[in-house]
């Protein structure tokens, strides 16, 4: 059975991965390889269908392939022309606040807000829903990732 601790560990790994990509980029490191590892180890591409709707994707809203997901994070492969590289914006920390988590035997759903800390210390709040599945060696993999900016009262 997937536990809440499993989900929280997967969320921490995802946040740390975003920071690692940003750090590698800012230090002149191989941020594309760091991002490739992030997507390969945390998402279920190659195992099953992945439903990925990134926060800042407007033209190519959905990213069903590994290369499209990688493009969103680092904009390195010319896969989606609108991408600017979300993960190379210099994020220094990511924290999750789950509104709720649904646990099943081999899947989990989590919904809430995550907060990205910018280099100036300010936070950007984003709404998310992540769906996880257990892979063949027992790791949680993201099968559903939908995120969006919060609605405003304008």
N, C-alpha and C positions, 0 to 999 in steps of 0.2 A: 504494500500500500504506500502510495506517495504521501509524505508527511509535510506539514507546514514548514518544518526545518529544511526539507529538501527544496521547497519552493524558495524560501528565503536565501538559501545557499546559491541557487541558480540566479536569483536576482542580484545578489552580491557579485557573483562572477560576471554577470552581464555589465553591471556598473563599472567594475574594475577593468573590464575589457575596453569600455569606451574611454576611460581615463588612460589606459595603456596606449591606445591608438593615438590619442591627443598628445601624450607625452612623447611618444616616438616621433610624431610629426614635428613637434616644436624643437626637439633635440637633433633633428636631421637624421633620425634613424629610419629603419625600413618599416614605416607605418603601414604600408600596403600588406606586408607579410603578417604583421600583427593583426590587422583587420581580417585578413584571410583566415587566420587561425581562430579569431573570434567567431566568425560566421560558421566555419567548419565544425567547431566544437560545441557551439551553443544552439545552433539552429538544426532543424531536421532535414535540410536539403540533402538529397541523395537517399534518404530513407523513406520519405513519404511526401505528399503534397504539403507545401508550406504556404499559409495565407499571411502575407506581410503587407501591411498598409502603413508606410512610414509617415511620420508627422508632417514633414515638409514636402511631400510629393503631391504635386497638383496635376501635372500633365500625364505622367506615367504613375498613376496612383497606387497601383498594386505591383508587387515584386515577386512573382512566382519562381524566379530562378536565382540560383546562387550568384551569378554575375550581376544581376540587377540589385540584389541585396548589397553586394560588395560596393557597387557604384554608389549607392545611397550613403554608405558610411565614409568612403574615401574619394569618390569621384575620380578614380584612377584608370578606368578601363573604357571610357567613352560609351558605356552601355546605355545610359539615360542622360540626355543632354541637359536636363534641368538640374542635375545634382551638383552640389557645391562641396560635398563632403561633410556630413553632419558630425562625424566623430573627430574631425580635425579642427574643430572650432576652439580648441584649447580648454575643454572641460577639465576641471580639477577634482571633481567629486560627483557621484551620482547616488541619490538615496531614494528608496521606494517607500511609499506609504500605501499599504493595501487597504482598500475599502472592504474587500472580502476575498476569500480564497475558497474555491470548491475543490475538495480532494476526492479522487476516485482511486480505484485500484492501481491503474497504470497511467492515469492522466490527472492533470490539475488545471484549473482556470484561476487566474488572478486578475483583479481589476482595481485600479486606484489612480494615484498620481505618482509620478516620479519627478525628481527635482535635479536639475543639472546646474552645478556651480561653475560659473564663468570665471575667467582669469581675474576679473576685478572683484570677485567675491559675491556678486549678485547671483541670485537663483532664477532659473527658468522653470516654470511649472508646466508639465505636460501630462495629459490624461492617457492611460494605457489600459489595454487588455492583452494579457499573454495567456496562451494555451500551451501547456507542456505535455509531452509524452515521454515515456521511459524507453530508452534505446536498448539494444540487445545486451549491453554490459551494465545496465542499471542507472545510466546518467539521464537526467532530465534534458530534453531538447525542446526548443521552441518550435511549435507547429503553427501557432497563431500569434501574430504580433500586429496589433492595431494601436496607433497612437495619434493624438490630435491635440491641438492647442485648445485650452478652455474657451468656452463661449464667453463673449463679453455682453454687457447690458447696454450697449450703445443703441 
